[in-house]
Amino acid sequence: MCSREEPMKAIELYINYDKCSADVARELGYPDRKSLVSWYKADLEEQETGVLWEGCSRYSKYSLEEKTTAVEHYLEHGCNLSRTVRALGYPSRDTLRAWCDELAPGTRRKRAVYSTLKSRKERL
C-alpha cells in the first residue's frame, strides 16, 4: 500500500502536464496510465462528495470466511496444500500457504532443507 502523498503528487503533475500520463510516468517512474486516471477520478469524486478515498489500498478477492474455511480444510485433511486447492477449487497453493501462515502460524508443514553439503553427507 502506498502513502497518500504519492498519488496526490502524481495527480498534481497530471493536471500540470495537461493530463498527459506519459509525462507523469516518465518523471516519477510510476504509475501506469490506468492507475493514474483511476487516482484522478477518485480525487475528483472526493472533491465532489467530501468522502476520502483510500488511495492505493488493495481489496481481497476472498472473504475472511473463505480464507478460514480453506485453512480449516487444510488442517483437517492432512495438511496438503495441493489436495486442499483441488478439493475447494480455490486459491493457488502460494495463496493458501500465505493464508496458513497468517491465520494459523506454525501449523503448516515445512520441508526440511539441508543447506550445507556436510549435513547431507552426515545424513547418508
HUJO-V259919 format. One record per residue. N is the residue number from 1. RES is the residue in one small letter. SS is DSSP state (A for helix, B for strand, O for the rest). BURIAL is b if it has 24 or more other C-alpha atoms within 12 Angstrom, else e. Layout:
n: [N & N]
res: [RES & RES]
ss: [SS & SS]
burial: [BURIAL & BURIAL]
This chain:
n: [1 & 2 & 3 & 4 & 5 & 6 & 7 & 8 & 9 & 10 & 11 & 12 & 13 & 14 & 15 & 16 & 17 & 18 & 19 & 20 & 21 & 22 & 23 & 24 & 25 & 26 & 27 & 28 & 29 & 30 & 31 & 32 & 33 & 34 & 35 & 36 & 37 & 38 & 39 & 40 & 41 & 42 & 43 & 44 & 45 & 46 & 47 & 48 & 49 & 50 & 51 & 52 & 53 & 54 & 55 & 56 & 57 & 58 & 59 & 60 & 61 & 62 & 63 & 64 & 65 & 66 & 67 & 68 & 69 & 70 & 71 & 72 & 73 & 74 & 75 & 76 & 77 & 78 & 79 & 80 & 81 & 82 & 83 & 84 & 85 & 86 & 87 & 88 & 89 & 90 & 91 & 92 & 93 & 94 & 95 & 96 & 97 & 98 & 99 & 100 & 101 & 102 & 103 & 104 & 105 & 106 & 107 & 108 & 109 & 110 & 111 & 112 & 113 & 114 & 115 & 116 & 117 & 118 & 119 & 120 & 121 & 122 & 123 & 124]
res: [m & c & s & r & e & e & p & m & k & a & i & e & l & y & i & n & y & d & k & c & s & a & d & v & a & r & e & l & g & y & p & d & r & k & s & l & v & s & w & y & k & a & d & l & e & e & q & e & t & g & v & l & w & e & g & c & s & r & y & s & k & y & s & l & e & e & k & t & t & a & v & e & h & y & l & e & h & g & c & n & l & s & r & t & v & r & a & l & g & y & p & s & r & d & t & l & r & a & w & c & d & e & l & a & p & g & t & r & r & k & r & a & v & y & s & t & l & k & s & r & k & e & r & l]
ss: [O & O & O & A & A & A & A & A & A & A & A & A & A & A & A & A & O & O & O & O & A & A & A & A & A & A & A & A & O & O & O & O & A & A & A & A & A & A & A & A & A & A & A & A & A & A & A & A & A & O & O & O & O & O & O & O & O & O & O & O & O & O & O & A & A & A & A & A & A & A & A & A & A & A & A & A & O & O & O & O & A & A & A & A & A & A & A & A & O & O & O & O & A & A & A & A & A & A & A & A & A & A & A & O & O & O & O & O & O & O & O & O & O & O & O & O & A & A & A & A & A & A & A & O]
burial: [e & e & e & e & e & e & b & b & b & b & b & e & b & b & e & e & e & e & e & e & b & e & e & b & b & e & e & e & e & e & b & e & e & e & e & b & b & b & b & b & e & b & b & e & e & e & e & e & e & e & e & e & e & e & b & e & e & e & e & e & e & e & e & e & e & e & b & e & b & b & b & b & b & b & b & e & e & e & b & b & b & e & e & b & b & e & e & e & e & b & b & e & e & e & e & b & b & e & b & b & e & e & e & e & e & e & e & b & e & e & e & e & e & e & e & e & e & e & e & e & e & e & e & e]
